[in-house]
Amino acid sequence: MVPSAALSSAAVSELIHTCYRIADIDRSVRFYEALGFEEVGRMPIREEAINVFMGLPGDGARLELTYNHGVDGYELGTGYNHIAMTVDDLDGTLERLSEQGIEPEKPPYRVSEGGSRLCFVQDPDGYRVELIERSG
């Protein structure tokens, strides 16, 4: 994708994180740790919530998991689809997730011949995550 002139001079210079609302801190942290994320920190928000920051080694806190006290779950709606991340070993990643009872929506596949292998899983709160193993 080549940025247009209008985009290259945009006021926003970096997308720094994505936030998900979660129902169980430990369960969500285990899921993202199985994908290679590390917990970077936790920040209580008064008596209302706890933000857990996760990131890949050396990349900072790219994922914010927000646990709101007294909320059991969330409806995702139909607008959200997925986040995508690359993995070095798709089969090994799926094996680690399987130990937590997480299975792919369907077996890994390639969109085009010789293309990357990929599949989708859902995190413990139902957010879809696309896992891509680059070919070559």
N, C-alpha and C positions, 0 to 999 in steps of 0.2 A: 504494500500500500504506500503510495507516494503522497506526502502531505501537500495540500494546496497552499498557495500563498496566504490565503485568509487564515488557514489553520496554523501555519508556522508562526504567525504573529499574535496568536491568541493569548489572552491574559492568563490562562491556566498553563502551567509549565510541567506539571507532573501529577499523575493519578497516584495517590499515596496509600490508600487502603480501601478495603471493602468491609462493610459491617453486616454481620448476621445476628439476629436475635435468636438465642438458644434457650432450651428448657433444662439442660443438665450440663454444668461446666465440665465435670470430669469426663463424661462420655464424649463430649465434643472435642476436648483437648486430646483424648486418646485417638480419636479418628484422625485429626489433623497431624498428630505426631506420627501416625502410621504412614502418612504421605511425606514425611520428612520435615515437617514444620517443627519449630521449637517455640516454647512459651517464652516470650520476651518480657512480659510483665503483666501485672494486674492493677487496676485502678478502681477503687470503690467510688461510686457516685452517690454521695450522701447515704441515705438509708434505702435508696430506690433500686440501685443496680450495681453490678460489677462488670467492668470491661476487662476482658482477657485479650491480650495482644499476642498474636502468633506471627512467625515469620520464617522464611527459609534461611539457613545459615548465611550470614553476611549480607542479607538483603533488608534488614529492618523489619518493622512490624507492618506487614501488608494485609493482615486479616485481623479484624476486631470482632470478637465474639461478645455480645452483650447479653448478660443474664439479668433479667428484671425480676426482683423479688415478688413473689405472689402471682406470677404468671406461669401457667402450665404449658402453654404451647401457642403457636401462631398459625394463621392461615396464610399460605404463600401467595394465593391468588393465581391469576393466569398470565400476568405480565412478565414475571421472572422466568428465565430459562436456565442458565447455567454459568458457572465460571469454568475456565479451562486452565490446565497446567500440564507441563511436560513431565514425564518420568523416564528414568533411564531403563528401568526393567518393569514393564507392565505386568508380566506374570507374577513377579516377586511382590509387587505392590498389591495386586489383587489377593495374593496369598496372605499378606499381613492383614488386609482388611477383612478377609474371610474369617480370621481368628476372632474378630469382633462381631461376626454375624452379618457383615456387609458384603453383599454379592452384586455383581454388575447387572444392569438392567437387561442386557443381552451379552453374549460372549464377545470378546474383542473382534474387531473387523477393520477392514481398510475401505475407505471411501473410493479410492481409485487404485488400479493395479500399480504396485510398487510404492504406494503412498504409506503414510504413517499408520500404525495400528492404533486404534482408540477404542474406548468404551466409556460408558457413563455409570456412575454410582451415585447414591444419595447419601449425604451425611446424616447423622443421627436425627436432625431436625427436618429432613426432607429436602434440603437444598441439593440441586443436581451439580455434580462435579464431573467435567469431562477430563479424562486421563489420556494423554497422547504420548505414545512412544514413537519418537521420530525415526524414520527409516534411514538406513545408510550408515 
